[in-house]
Amino acid sequence: MKCVFLVFFYFLLCTAVVGQSSVEGVLAGSKNEPLVGVTVNLLRKSDSSVVRRTVSAPGGDFILKEISNGNYVVRISSLGYKITYKNLSIQSPQKIQYGRIAMQEEAHVLSTFVFTQKTVVAELKGDTTEFNAAAVKVNKDAVAEDLVKKLPGITVENGTIKAHGEEIKKVLVDNKEFFGNDASIALKNLPAEIIDRVQLYDKASEESEFTGFKDSETTKTLNFKTKKEKRNGIFGKFLAGYGSYDKYKFNGNLNLFNGVRRISFIGGTNNMNEQNFSAQDILVVGKMGGMPGGKGSTTNSMVGQNSGINTNTNVGMNYSDEWNNRWKVTGSYFYNQTNNKTSTETDRTYFVNDSTSEYYKEKSTTASNNYNHRFNMRVEGKLDSMSSLLITPSLSIQKNNASGKTEVGSYDNANNLLSGNTTTSNSDNSGYNFSNDIIYRHRFAKKGRSLFIDLSQTANNKDGTSQSISSLSNQEAKTNASDLNLSFRISYTEPLSKYSLLRFNYNPSTAENKTDKTTKLYNETAADYTKIDSALSTNYTVTTNTQQGGIGYLFNRKKLNFNIEGNYQVQTLKGEETFPETVTTNKNFRNWLMHSDVFYTINKRTFVHAGYNAQTTTPSITQLQNVTDNSNALSQTQGNPDLEQQYTHNFRGMFRSVDYTLTKVFFIRADASFSNNYIGSSTYTATNDVIINGASLTSGAKLTRPMNLSGYMTANVATGYSLPIYLIKSNLNLNGGYAYTKLPGIINETKNIATTNGVNGSVGIASNISENVDFNLSYRGNYNMVNNSLQTTGNENYYSGNATAKVTLVPTKHIVISSDANLNHYVGLGEEYDKATILLNASLAYKFMKNNAAEIRLTVYDLLNQNKSINRTVNDTYIETTNTETLRQYVLLTFSYNIRNFKGI
């Protein structure tokens, strides 16, 4: 509603100023190049007061609007150019166009006059926000991540970089992929000094980009446009370090840029929890879904992204080139090995009924080794002037082994132990994940007429063996799970007019998901696992066939893009269980799926978007198969073959604006979702030893099954405003948000509605003084209010606050002083957790050699020895607090060397 109100207000404003005049022009230099950031003032001739002010856009164009009748002087000024004056007399409404205005360079430097130019920070180009990297000053050794954190509307939450409240999941370099879809690699390895512009937008699917029909399949994306003078050369960085407690760190990157041909190498190893890549787990096949919870995370980890203590080793290569002006190729390979040790304590409160709660406590220690190979490629070629082919294969191969010990206990209201168990376990898994799209695109001679064909395939497989030993059981499980999905999509567009067209599409697909799990119990006599436990074993196959087709309408002019599309979907699901018994499940689903989007560019500085789409969620194989998972004897799970399809309505809206000086940015984003047949959960708590649906439960143990429920809803609002503070040469970022979640669940056959209202806000100040004074200060607070309809004693309010400070000072040419601090404090988590902690890191560095390319640095991590990790989770059946062991204080001495050679290769 706010977006609609703002658009309505804008049109009222336009009506109010009808009859007023405007002035337009384009500013150019001595070589006819466009001049950006030139100040244009409209002065009243009688007293030289400023009536209107603007700056020229990257194309050199400027506009002064809403000018009343009168006599004026247009004053055009920029550092290094002579001031240009133009007299202006307006007696009646008119549109004055100066055309191209050539500015003369200043012949000498004025020693008695200092002119401060406001640098262009951002501008809107349709639905893309483009930031000027030159407007953000960072220290000389900064990487892309340091630059991005200072941009308006971008925040860091629990180590995740978000834009407008959404996680940035894709990073491009000059519109090309960089190590596939791994955003972390580009952010942590690309030097900030080579970046000219940063573009932020929602990247549409390949079909949407080709046809113009924008859909809901978007990815929050950053595109780094590099400086032209930095596109040829060799650059990189190498670092080696060793410290107390045998801590070590070795990493490096090397980039060979030769125009469009670019080759990058990265590699490193450390035992300090540092990770410059995104974790991707491919071994979860047919995973449990449909049971999300509301999270209020208070995790603090400035020295790592994974829980526990990690040793990471990685190596990778990225290649991109253009062949024969017809083929564009991008490919990458990345290998990582992670050894993890985690110690976790979990406290969970279950709502048993309207007056009773039970308390679950868990202590666990695990050790795991993960090995992962990732291959990505994108090959795009022009078959002729009208046709193109795109092939995008991706392959991940993984091996994982783990062992651990878990102690669990269930307690009543009086803290009396109801049941307890200690389990030791180990597992050995391997698997792969493959996907590929082959896309053919053709444009016909008639503008707007096109053909799009997409043949896609995904396949993954997991083989695993696990053993679990406890006082209740001793068992071994062998699992083979696989998914195979094939899809064919054909789309045809036909123009109706110069500004509109129709799209017809047809999309058949088939998916086959298999699980073969055999669980055997230990035989003391045979000293081996021999007896099959049928309640914990299954052989289950789900085949899903989908037919979908529809028609859409697109209207697209310079400022307005509107599309609406309706699709009819017929889906058949067949589940076949051959063990432990023969059972066949058949389901048929028929749905209308609508989506619509409106994108409106009010002017060069203001943009609005509103959209709706419907989607279905088919139960996964794990949710459907009626087999018990008792890996945690006190918290067991089962599938439900009677599940129906979930149908969700999604609404979204966005308003973005940049002020006329192009230095202030404002945004507000809102989205909401409602679901029918929401796939939630039903939890039963045993009051004595009992067998339920073949699952053996002790007193206090729980059995959870997925179930279709009504009443699910989520809503989120995020807003932000950024502006410069010239007095301290810094930028101020203000952000706020509201989140509402309504989660239905069944507890002991009684429905519970868990409602969470969350309010958050943040303030940040980023320096823009110089490379020698670089700081970034921020504070973020989250207040959550949780209410449960079943048991009001389970209601709670809790607050988490996080303050961060990162400062880098260069007092002399060779000395660098750096420090970063992270303060966390909590209210409402309980006496044990409501304690403020400060994680403080400090370092002193000395630079030497030519251009200060080499550096020796001494760093103290966790100077106050207070680091810890806490996480709060709220869902429909329980509230949980988790405390995980983290890396503590140590000292590290490092040597690094920067390579910078942009003279070409």
ZAMARGU-4260 file (C-alpha; in steps of 0.2 Angstrom, whole numbers, plus 5000, padded with zeros to 4 digits):
<rodrens>
0) 5000/5000/5000 | 5014/5012/5004 | 5021/5010/4986 | 5004/5013/4979 | 5002/5029/4990
5) 5019/5035/4984 | 5015/5033/4966 | 4998/5042/4969 | 5007/5056/4978 | 5019/5058/4964
10) 5005/5060/4951 | 4996/5073/4962 | 5013/5082/4963 | 5015/5082/4944 | 4997/5089/4943
15) 5001/5103/4955 | 5016/5109/4945 | 5008/5109/4928 | 5013/5125/4919 | 5030/5126/4926
20) 5046/5126/4915 | 5061/5115/4914 | 5079/5116/4907 | 5089/5102/4900 | 5107/5100/4893
25) 5122/5088/4890 | 5139/5093/4897 | 5155/5088/4888 | 5173/5091/4890 | 5186/5097/4877
30) 5187/5080/4869 | 5168/5079/4868 | 5168/5066/4882 | 5152/5067/4894 | 5156/5075/4910
35) 5148/5067/4926 | 5146/5075/4943 | 5146/5093/4936 | 5136/5105/4948 | 5122/5115/4939
40) 5114/5129/4949 | 5099/5139/4945 | 5102/5156/4953 | 5089/5170/4954 | 5095/5185/4945
45) 5090/5198/4957 | 5099/5191/4973 | 5110/5176/4966 | 5100/5164/4978 | 5100/5146/4973
50) 5083/5141/4967 | 5087/5124/4960 | 5102/5112/4960 | 5107/5096/4952 | 5123/5087/4945
55) 5125/5079/4928 | 5123/5060/4926 | 5136/5048/4919 | 5130/5052/4901 | 5133/5071/4905
60) 5114/5075/4904 | 5106/5086/4917 | 5088/5093/4920 | 5081/5107/4931 | 5063/5105/4934
65) 5048/5115/4941 | 5054/5132/4937 | 5042/5147/4939 | 5042/5162/4928 | 5056/5175/4931
70) 5074/5180/4927 | 5088/5168/4931 | 5106/5163/4928 | 5112/5145/4925 | 5129/5142/4934
75) 5139/5127/4928 | 5154/5123/4938 | 5167/5108/4940 | 5184/5107/4947 | 5197/5109/4933
80) 5185/5118/4921 | 5180/5136/4919 | 5163/5141/4926 | 5150/5143/4913 | 5135/5155/4914
85) 5119/5156/4904 | 5106/5169/4906 | 5088/5163/4907 | 5071/5172/4906 | 5055/5163/4907
90) 5039/5172/4904 | 5027/5157/4900 | 5028/5138/4903 | 5041/5130/4891 | 5054/5117/4890
95) 5071/5124/4886 | 5084/5112/4878 | 5102/5119/4878 | 5109/5104/4869 | 5127/5099/4871
100) 5137/5112/4881 | 5156/5111/4879 | 5166/5116/4895 | 5183/5124/4894 | 5197/5117/4904
105) 5205/5128/4918 | 5221/5135/4912 | 5229/5137/4929 | 5226/5132/4947 | 5219/5145/4959
110) 5229/5145/4975 | 5216/5156/4984 | 5201/5146/4981 | 5196/5129/4986 | 5180/5121/4977
115) 5172/5106/4985 | 5163/5094/4973 | 5150/5083/4979 | 5153/5066/4971 | 5139/5056/4963
120) 5136/5041/4974 | 5122/5032/4965 | 5109/5033/4952 | 5094/5022/4946 | 5094/5014/4929
125) 5077/5006/4928 | 5077/4993/4941 | 5096/4993/4943 | 5105/5004/4956 | 5122/5009/4951
130) 5135/5015/4963 | 5150/5025/4959 | 5165/5016/4968 | 5175/5033/4967 | 5162/5040/4979
135) 5167/5028/4992 | 5185/5029/5000 | 5193/5013/5007 | 5210/5009/5012 | 5222/5004/4998
140) 5222/4985/5003 | 5203/4984/5003 | 5194/4970/4994 | 5177/4971/4985 | 5168/4966/5002
145) 5175/4981/5011 | 5169/4993/4997 | 5151/4984/4996 | 5149/4986/5015 | 5149/5005/5013
150) 5136/5006/5000 | 5119/5013/5004 | 5106/5000/5007 | 5118/4986/5010 | 5121/4978/5027
155) 5130/4964/5035 | 5120/4952/5046 | 5128/4937/5055 | 5142/4937/5042 | 5129/4938/5027
160) 5129/4953/5015 | 5112/4958/5012 | 5104/4972/5000 | 5087/4979/5004 | 5085/4965/5017
165) 5089/4951/5004 | 5105/4940/5004 | 5117/4944/4989 | 5119/4927/4981 | 5127/4930/4965
170) 5142/4941/4960 | 5147/4945/4942 | 5163/4954/4936 | 5160/4964/4920 | 5143/4954/4918
175) 5153/4938/4918 | 5152/4924/4931 | 5167/4923/4943 | 5169/4905/4951 | 5151/4900/4946
180) 5138/4906/4959 | 5149/4908/4973 | 5147/4926/4979 | 5160/4925/4993 | 5175/4921/4982
185) 5173/4938/4972 | 5169/4948/4987 | 5184/4942/4997 | 5197/4941/4983 | 5194/4955/4971
190) 5204/4971/4975 | 5193/4986/4977 | 5205/4997/4968 | 5200/4990/4951 | 5181/4993/4953
195) 5174/5007/4944 | 5155/5004/4946 | 5144/4992/4957 | 5127/4988/4950 | 5114/4980/4961
200) 5099/4972/4954 | 5087/4957/4954 | 5094/4946/4940 | 5080/4937/4930 | 5080/4920/4923
205) 5088/4917/4905 | 5070/4917/4898 | 5065/4933/4906 | 5080/4942/4901 | 5077/4936/4883
210) 5058/4939/4881 | 5056/4954/4893 | 5043/4944/4904 | 5050/4946/4921 | 5045/4932/4933
215) 5048/4928/4951 | 5064/4918/4948 | 5076/4932/4952 | 5093/4932/4961 | 5099/4947/4971
220) 5115/4951/4961 | 5130/4962/4961 | 5140/4966/4946 | 5157/4974/4947 | 5161/4985/4932
225) 5180/4986/4932 | 5190/5002/4927 | 5196/5002/4909 | 5214/5004/4913 | 5213/4989/4925
230) 5207/4977/4912 | 5225/4972/4906 | 5238/4966/4918 | 5243/4955/4932 | 5237/4958/4950
235) 5235/4947/4965 | 5241/4945/4983 | 5250/4931/4993 | 5250/4929/5012 | 5259/4917/5024
240) 5257/4918/5043 | 5260/4908/5059 | 5255/4911/5077 | 5251/4905/5094 | 5243/4888/5098
245) 5250/4882/5081 | 5238/4894/5071 | 5243/4896/5053 | 5236/4904/5037 | 5243/4903/5019
250) 5233/4910/5005 | 5235/4919/4988 | 5226/4924/4972 | 5233/4929/4955 | 5223/4937/4941
255) 5229/4938/4923 | 5218/4950/4914 | 5220/4953/4895 | 5205/4962/4889 | 5191/4949/4888
260) 5202/4935/4892 | 5204/4933/4910 | 5212/4919/4921 | 5211/4919/4940 | 5219/4907/4953
265) 5215/4906/4971 | 5221/4895/4985 | 5224/4894/5003 | 5224/4884/5019 | 5221/4889/5038
270) 5215/4883/5054 | 5207/4899/5060 | 5189/4897/5054 | 5192/4909/5039 | 5182/4904/5024
275) 5183/4913/5007 | 5170/4902/4999 | 5151/4898/5001 | 5148/4881/5009 | 5138/4870/4998
280) 5131/4853/5005 | 5126/4841/4991 | 5123/4826/5002 | 5106/4831/5008 | 5094/4822/4995
285) 5076/4822/4998 | 5078/4833/5013 | 5065/4837/5026 | 5056/4853/5020 | 5040/4863/5024
290) 5044/4865/5042 | 5052/4882/5043 | 5055/4891/5059 | 5057/4909/5064 | 5075/4913/5069
295) 5082/4927/5079 | 5100/4923/5077 | 5112/4931/5089 | 5127/4922/5082 | 5144/4931/5084
300) 5158/4925/5073 | 5171/4938/5066 | 5183/4924/5064 | 5174/4912/5054 | 5158/4907/5045
305) 5155/4889/5051 | 5151/4883/5068 | 5164/4876/5079 | 5183/4875/5075 | 5188/4873/5057
310) 5203/4869/5046 | 5200/4874/5028 | 5210/4871/5012 | 5205/4876/4995 | 5211/4879/4977
315) 5202/4885/4962 | 5204/4892/4944 | 5192/4903/4934 | 5193/4906/4915 | 5183/4918/4904
320) 5186/4923/4886 | 5177/4927/4869 | 5181/4916/4854 | 5180/4923/4836 | 5167/4936/4842
325) 5154/4923/4842 | 5157/4912/4857 | 5159/4918/4875 | 5165/4905/4888 | 5167/4905/4907
330) 5172/4891/4917 | 5179/4887/4934 | 5185/4873/4945 | 5185/4874/4964 | 5191/4861/4977
335) 5189/4863/4996 | 5192/4852/5011 | 5185/4857/5028 | 5189/4848/5044 | 5177/4853/5058
340) 5176/4850/5076 | 5160/4857/5085 | 5154/4856/5103 | 5136/4862/5106 | 5124/4864/5120
345) 5106/4866/5116 | 5091/4871/5128 | 5074/4868/5120 | 5057/4871/5128 | 5042/4861/5121
350) 5024/4866/5123 | 5015/4850/5128 | 4998/4857/5131 | 4990/4873/5138 | 4998/4871/5155
355) 5013/4860/5153 | 5030/4862/5146 | 5044/4850/5144 | 5062/4854/5143 | 5075/4846/5132
360) 5094/4848/5134 | 5107/4842/5123 | 5126/4841/5123 | 5135/4836/5107 | 5153/4835/5100
365) 5156/4831/5082 | 5171/4829/5071 | 5169/4829/5052 | 5179/4829/5036 | 5172/4836/5020
370) 5179/4835/5003 | 5171/4844/4988 | 5175/4847/4970 | 5165/4860/4960 | 5164/4863/4941
375) 5155/4876/4933 | 5154/4882/4914 | 5144/4894/4904 | 5146/4893/4885 | 5136/4906/4875
380) 5137/4907/4856 | 5129/4915/4841 | 5124/4903/4828 | 5119/4917/4816 | 5113/4935/4817
385) 5096/4929/4824 | 5100/4913/4834 | 5111/4909/4849 | 5114/4894/4860 | 5118/4894/4879
390) 5125/4878/4888 | 5127/4879/4907 | 5133/4863/4915 | 5138/4862/4933 | 5145/4847/4943
395) 5149/4845/4962 | 5157/4829/4969 | 5158/4827/4988 | 5164/4815/5001 | 5160/4817/5020
400) 5164/4807/5035 | 5159/4811/5053 | 5159/4805/5071 | 5151/4811/5086 | 5144/4809/5104
405) 5127/4816/5109 | 5120/4817/5127 | 5101/4821/5128 | 5088/4822/5142 | 5070/4827/5143
410) 5064/4835/5159 | 5047/4840/5166 | 5041/4857/5174 | 5050/4853/5190 | 5066/4849/5181
415) 5064/4830/5185 | 5072/4819/5172 | 5059/4809/5161 | 5071/4800/5150 | 5089/4802/5144
420) 5101/4794/5131 | 5119/4795/5126 | 5123/4791/5108 | 5139/4788/5098 | 5139/4789/5080
425) 5149/4789/5064 | 5145/4791/5046 | 5153/4789/5029 | 5144/4798/5014 | 5148/4802/4996
430) 5138/4810/4982 | 5137/4821/4967 | 5125/4834/4960 | 5124/4838/4942 | 5114/4851/4932
435) 5114/4857/4914 | 5103/4868/4904 | 5104/4869/4885 | 5095/4884/4879 | 5091/4889/4861
440) 5086/4907/4857 | 5079/4914/4840 | 5073/4931/4835 | 5063/4932/4819 | 5063/4947/4807
445) 5048/4954/4814 | 5053/4964/4830 | 5046/4956/4846 | 5043/4939/4838 | 5055/4926/4846
450) 5057/4907/4851 | 5065/4901/4867 | 5068/4882/4870 | 5076/4876/4886 | 5081/4858/4890
455) 5086/4856/4907 | 5092/4841/4918 | 5097/4839/4936 | 5103/4823/4944 | 5110/4819/4961
460) 5115/4804/4971 | 5120/4800/4989 | 5128/4784/4996 | 5130/4783/5014 | 5133/4771/5029
465) 5130/4777/5047 | 5132/4768/5064 | 5123/4773/5080 | 5126/4766/5097 | 5116/4770/5112
470) 5108/4762/5128 | 5092/4760/5118 | 5099/4753/5102 | 5114/4748/5091 | 5111/4750/5073
475) 5119/4752/5056 | 5110/4761/5041 | 5115/4760/5023 | 5106/4773/5012 | 5106/4776/4993
480) 5096/4791/4988 | 5094/4799/4970 | 5085/4812/4961 | 5083/4814/4943 | 5073/4828/4935
485) 5070/4832/4916 | 5062/4847/4910 | 5058/4854/4893 | 5051/4872/4890 | 5046/4881/4874
490) 5041/4899/4874 | 5035/4909/4859 | 5032/4928/4859 | 5021/4937/4846 | 5021/4956/4845
495) 5004/4965/4846 | 5010/4982/4844 | 5026/4993/4846 | 5025/4991/4865 | 5016/4975/4868
500) 5017/4957/4865 | 5010/4940/4869 | 5019/4925/4876 | 5014/4907/4874 | 5023/4894/4884
505) 5022/4875/4887 | 5033/4866/4900 | 5032/4847/4903 | 5043/4839/4916 | 5046/4823/4925
510) 5055/4819/4941 | 5060/4803/4949 | 5066/4802/4967 | 5072/4786/4975 | 5077/4781/4993
515) 5083/4764/4998 | 5087/4763/5016 | 5092/4747/5025 | 5094/4748/5044 | 5101/4733/5053
520) 5102/4729/5072 | 5118/4723/5080 | 5118/4704/5084 | 5129/4700/5099 | 5131/4682/5094
525) 5137/4685/5076 | 5146/4701/5082 | 5139/4710/5067 | 5124/4720/5060 | 5112/4706/5054
530) 5094/4709/5058 | 5084/4721/5047 | 5073/4733/5057 | 5058/4735/5045 | 5052/4751/5055
535) 5068/4760/5051 | 5070/4753/5033 | 5062/4758/5017 | 5063/4756/4998 | 5053/4771/4991
540) 5051/4779/4974 | 5041/4794/4970 | 5038/4799/4952 | 5031/4816/4948 | 5024/4821/4930
545) 5020/4839/4927 | 5011/4847/4912 | 5011/4866/4912 | 5006/4879/4899 | 4999/4896/4898
550) 4998/4913/4890 | 5005/4930/4895 | 5004/4948/4890 | 5018/4961/4891 | 5017/4980/4889
555) 5034/4989/4889 | 5038/5007/4886 | 5052/5018/4892 | 5045/5020/4909 | 5033/5006/4912
560) 5035/4988/4911 | 5019/4978/4915 | 5016/4959/4912 | 5003/4947/4918 | 5003/4928/4914
565) 4992/4913/4919 | 4997/4895/4918 | 4987/4879/4921 | 4997/4865/4929 | 4992/4847/4930
570) 5003/4836/4941 | 5002/4818/4945 | 5012/4810/4959 | 5015/4791/4961 | 5023/4784/4977
575) 5028/4766/4977 | 5035/4757/4993 | 5041/4740/4990 | 5049/4737/5008 | 5044/4734/5022
580) 5027/4732/5013 | 5020/4735/4996 | 5010/4752/4996 | 5006/4763/4981 | 5001/4781/4983
585) 4993/4791/4969 | 4989/4809/4969 | 4983/4822/4956 | 4985/4841/4958 | 4977/4854/4946
590) 4981/4872/4949 | 4980/4889/4941 | 4997/4898/4943 | 4997/4917/4940 | 5010/4930/4941
595) 5011/4948/4937 | 5024/4962/4939 | 5023/4981/4937 | 5039/4990/4935 | 5038/5009/4934
600) 5052/5022/4932 | 5045/5038/4938 | 5060/5048/4933 | 5079/5045/4932 | 5080/5045/4951
605) 5064/5036/4957 | 5058/5018/4953 | 5044/5007/4960 | 5039/4989/4958 | 5024/4978/4963
610) 5022/4960/4960 | 5012/4944/4963 | 5015/4926/4960 | 5008/4909/4965 | 5018/4893/4967
615) 5016/4875/4973 | 5027/4865/4984 | 5025/4846/4981 | 5030/4835/4997 | 5047/4828/4996
620) 5051/4810/4996 | 5057/4811/5015 | 5041/4819/5019 | 5030/4806/5011 | 5039/4790/5015
625) 5032/4782/5031 | 5049/4778/5039 | 5056/4782/5056 | 5072/4792/5059 | 5078/4788/5077
630) 5096/4795/5076 | 5090/4806/5091 | 5080/4794/5102 | 5072/4808/5111 | 5067/4818/5095
635) 5062/4806/5081 | 5054/4810/5064 | 5043/4801/5052 | 5036/4804/5035 | 5017/4806/5030
640) 5011/4798/5014 | 4994/4807/5015 | 5002/4824/5012 | 4994/4836/5000 | 5002/4849/4989
645) 5006/4866/4997 | 4999/4882/4987 | 5007/4899/4991 | 5002/4917/4987 | 5017/4929/4986
650) 5016/4948/4986 | 5030/4960/4984 | 5033/4978/4982 | 5049/4990/4981 | 5051/5009/4980
655) 5069/5016/4977 | 5074/5034/4975 | 5090/5044/4973 | 5089/5063/4977 | 5093/5076/4964
660) 5111/5078/4970 | 5113/5059/4967 | 5121/5058/4985 | 5106/5051/4995 | 5097/5035/4993
665) 5081/5029/5000 | 5072/5012/4998 | 5057/5002/5005 | 5053/4984/5002 | 5038/4974/5007
670) 5033/4956/5004 | 5020/4944/5011 | 5016/4926/5009 | 5000/4915/5013 | 4999/4897/5011
675) 4985/4884/5009 | 4989/4866/5014 | 5005/4873/5023 | 5017/4858/5026 | 5019/4860/5044
680) 5023/4848/5058 | 5013/4837/5071 | 5023/4833/5087 | 5018/4820/5100 | 5026/4819/5117
685) 5026/4802/5126 | 5020/4802/5144 | 5026/4784/5146 | 5035/4771/5136 | 5025/4768/5120
690) 5025/4763/5102 | 5017/4775/5090 | 5016/4771/5071 | 5030/4758/5074 | 5042/4771/5083
695) 5047/4766/5100 | 5046/4781/5112 | 5052/4782/5130 | 5044/4794/5142 | 5047/4812/5137
700) 5052/4807/5119 | 5045/4816/5104 | 5039/4810/5087 | 5037/4823/5073 | 5028/4821/5057
705) 5024/4833/5043 | 5006/4838/5041 | 4995/4850/5030 | 4989/4864/5041 | 4980/4881/5038
710) 4985/4898/5044 | 5003/4900/5038 | 5008/4918/5034 | 5024/4929/5034 | 5026/4947/5030
715) 5042/4958/5030 | 5046/4976/5028 | 5063/4983/5026 | 5068/5001/5023 | 5084/5011/5022
720) 5090/5029/5020 | 5108/5034/5016 | 5115/5052/5016 | 5132/5060/5017 | 5138/5069/5032
725) 5150/5082/5025 | 5155/5089/5042 | 5165/5073/5046 | 5167/5067/5028 | 5157/5051/5031
730) 5141/5042/5025 | 5126/5038/5036 | 5116/5023/5033 | 5100/5020/5042 | 5090/5004/5041
735) 5074/4997/5049 | 5062/4983/5047 | 5048/4973/5053 | 5045/4954/5051 | 5029/4945/5055
740) 5027/4926/5055 | 5012/4915/5059 | 5016/4897/5060 | 5003/4883/5063 | 5008/4867/5072
745) 5000/4852/5080 | 5005/4848/5098 | 4998/4832/5105 | 4983/4833/5093 | 4980/4851/5098
750) 4983/4865/5086 | 4996/4879/5091 | 4999/4895/5082 | 5016/4903/5085 | 5016/4921/5081
755) 5032/4931/5080 | 5033/4950/5078 | 5051/4956/5075 | 5057/4974/5074 | 5075/4978/5069
760) 5085/4993/5065 | 5102/4998/5062 | 5113/5014/5060 | 5130/5014/5052 | 5143/5027/5049
765) 5156/5024/5035 | 5171/5036/5033 | 5174/5044/5016 | 5189/5054/5022 | 5204/5046/5013
770) 5213/5030/5010 | 5223/5034/5026 | 5208/5036/5038 | 5196/5022/5035 | 5182/5017/5048
775) 5165/5008/5048 | 5154/5009/5063 | 5137/5001/5065 | 5124/4995/5077 | 5110/4983/5074
780) 5096/4979/5086 | 5082/4965/5085 | 5067/4964/5096 | 5056/4949/5095 | 5039/4945/5103
785) 5034/4927/5102 | 5016/4922/5106 | 5009/4904/5107 | 4990/4901/5107 | 4991/4884/5115
790) 5002/4890/5130 | 5004/4908/5135 | 5018/4904/5147 | 5028/4900/5132 | 5026/4918/5126
795) 5042/4928/5127 | 5051/4944/5122 | 5069/4945/5118 | 5082/4957/5112 | 5099/4956/5103
800) 5110/4970/5099 | 5126/4970/5089 | 5139/4984/5088 | 5154/4983/5076 | 5168/4995/5073
805) 5182/4993/5060 | 5196/5006/5059 | 5211/5007/5049 | 5224/5021/5051 | 5239/5025/5040
810) 5249/5038/5051 | 5264/5036/5040 | 5269/5030/5023 | 5274/5013/5030 | 5264/5010/5046
815) 5246/5003/5046 | 5236/5002/5062 | 5220/4991/5061 | 5207/4986/5074 | 5189/4978/5073
820) 5178/4976/5088 | 5161/4967/5089 | 5150/4969/5104 | 5135/4957/5107 | 5122/4959/5121
825) 5106/4950/5124 | 5090/4953/5135 | 5077/4939/5138 | 5087/4924/5134 | 5090/4919/5152
830) 5103/4924/5165 | 5116/4912/5158 | 5115/4920/5141 | 5111/4938/5145 | 5129/4944/5146
835) 5137/4956/5134 | 5153/4950/5125 | 5166/4959/5116 | 5176/4952/5102 | 5191/4963/5099
840) 5205/4961/5086 | 5220/4972/5084 | 5235/4973/5072 | 5250/4983/5068 | 5258/4982/5051
845) 5274/4988/5042 | 5274/4991/5023 | 5290/4991/5013 | 5298/4987/4996 | 5293/4997/4980
850) 5276/5004/4981 | 5274/4997/4998 | 5270/4980/4990 | 5276/4970/5005 | 5269/4970/5023
855) 5273/4962/5039 | 5258/4962/5051 | 5256/4956/5069 | 5238/4953/5074 | 5230/4948/5091
860) 5213/4939/5089 | 5200/4940/5102 | 5210/4952/5113 | 5198/4951/5128 | 5196/4932/5126
865) 5176/4933/5126 | 5171/4926/5109 | 5155/4915/5109 | 5141/4910/5098 | 5123/4910/5103
870) 5108/4906/5092 | 5089/4908/5096 | 5076/4898/5086 | 5057/4899/5087 | 5045/4889/5078
875) 5027/4881/5080 | 5032/4868/5093 | 5047/4874/5103 | 5059/4888/5107 | 5077/4884/5106
880) 5094/4892/5112 | 5110/4885/5105 | 5127/4889/5112 | 5142/4883/5101 | 5160/4883/5105
885) 5170/4896/5095 | 5188/4900/5092 | 5196/4910/5106 | 5212/4921/5108 | 5228/4919/5098
890) 5242/4929/5090 | 5247/4928/5072 | 5262/4935/5062 | 5260/4937/5043 | 5269/4942/5028
895) 5260/4947/5012 | 5265/4954/4995 | 5254/4963/4983 | 5256/4961/4964 | 5250/4976/4954
900) 5256/4977/4935 | 5243/4985/4924 | 5254/4988/4909 | 5247/4973/4900 | 5252/4955/4897
</rodrens>
